[in-house]
């Protein structure tokens, strides 16, 4: 097809009425190593398009996401979308039990819909311990305009990634675990990929780059806080400011104030914070380790700075107090129990069939999953659920003739991963897969761009060069009026 004719076809499509279907959002990512020194030690971290943490996905309920990921690492890679329900397909789940990893130098295009969801989530690499090196970023799913939020619209939106950090790279951490050695205490706690502010010269060395959050007095901001670390629970607090909890991982909560909140690995919370102080100085934003030896607590404290535009000086003095007892698990448990779902709020419902009638659901099966400390199995240190340690097969479980650990019936057909969020115990095998069956449709159609591995490696063809979508591309202006299929087929013709 002559290029002129293709241009006319695209122009005609752009002038046609907009499609009635849900919008598409397109992203083009390259995952690679970038140099950083968050705790003052130079090391390779995993960035996306050169960013650490990675770029944000900011979309709206029911949008379709098309994320083209090129793996520029030196080993296979998968990305998973933490808490996001990829409606109708498990192929985009991004874990080794459902997808073959993207080989080094190859690319894979994730295509899924954020159906019936709203809230704060994050993505991260699920392949062995990659998240310990970065590769994570935020996912914000906004309400559709016709659905009100159950609080005043904030003046700004701020995402914070908190997490423990090791100066050893992820390959060294894997080698330690494979050799039967636990990882031990982390080297620090990061906030948005940066080290702590030097609140104490005897604890924090000079030259550490820290996060500064700029705000305006009197304004109210929504803070979306994600614990993306390896294994450490963190207590989050902002000096002299209340945290009004309004949402957690897609559910609006009954609004209540906290002075601090324990955020465990993999959890995401959304707070409204009003800038109601006199700005005599800047204020500390703190994420400190919980349930660790008292001797390492100071080292495991991340500190950022909240800076009012009219601030009269730098933050100084002691950090705001953590919970009284470092080892008081009851405090943390009671905090979690105090959080209530706001069932009166308008918003997306992940399970419309039963959202308001949970008490009427007939329970047919109950499973107890028991966690135990790591132990030696066949001479290797492993973690377990019910004394069984999972080993990922070379061929993903969605493939015909394979098996799963648990068979249940839910509302989203496919094979789904159930795992601990602590990376070290996950790496050592603390996960299972759930096969959700639709009795009306037992088909298991592979996507056109499926990758093959393990016993099916011989089916994999060499990956050909193809068009990669970019926001800078002139095609971007047609993305809401031309179907994705038309765009891809058109550019296939163009390249021919």
Secondary structure as UniProt FT lines:
FT   HELIX           3..15
FT   STRAND          24..36
FT   TURN            38..39
FT   STRAND          43..48
FT   TURN            49..50
FT   STRAND          57..60
FT   TURN            61..62
FT   STRAND          64..71
FT   STRAND          79..82
FT   TURN            87..88
FT   TURN            91..92
FT   TURN            96..98
FT   TURN            104..105
FT   STRAND          107..114
FT   TURN            115..116
FT   STRAND          119..125
FT   TURN            128..129
FT   HELIX           130..133
FT   STRAND          137..142
FT   TURN            145..146
FT   STRAND          156..165
FT   HELIX           170..178
FT   TURN            179..180
FT   STRAND          188..191
FT   TURN            192..193
FT   TURN            201..203
FT   TURN            206..207
FT   STRAND          212..215
FT   TURN            217..218
FT   STRAND          220..227
FT   STRAND          234..238
FT   TURN            239..240
FT   STRAND          243..248
FT   TURN            249..250
FT   STRAND          251..258
FT   STRAND          261..263
FT   TURN            265..266
FT   STRAND          268..274
FT   STRAND          283..289
FT   HELIX           294..296
FT   TURN            297..300
FT   STRAND          301..308
FT   TURN            309..310
FT   TURN            326..327
FT   HELIX           329..337
FT   TURN            343..344
FT   TURN            350..356
FT   HELIX           358..360
FT   STRAND          371..377
FT   TURN            378..379
FT   STRAND          380..385
FT   TURN            386..387
FT   TURN            397..398
FT   TURN            400..401
FT   STRAND          406..408
FT   STRAND          414..419
FT   HELIX           423..427
FT   TURN            428..429
FT   STRAND          431..436
FT   TURN            439..440
FT   TURN            448..449
FT   HELIX           454..459
FT   TURN            471..472
FT   HELIX           474..478
FT   TURN            479..481
FT   HELIX           484..495
//
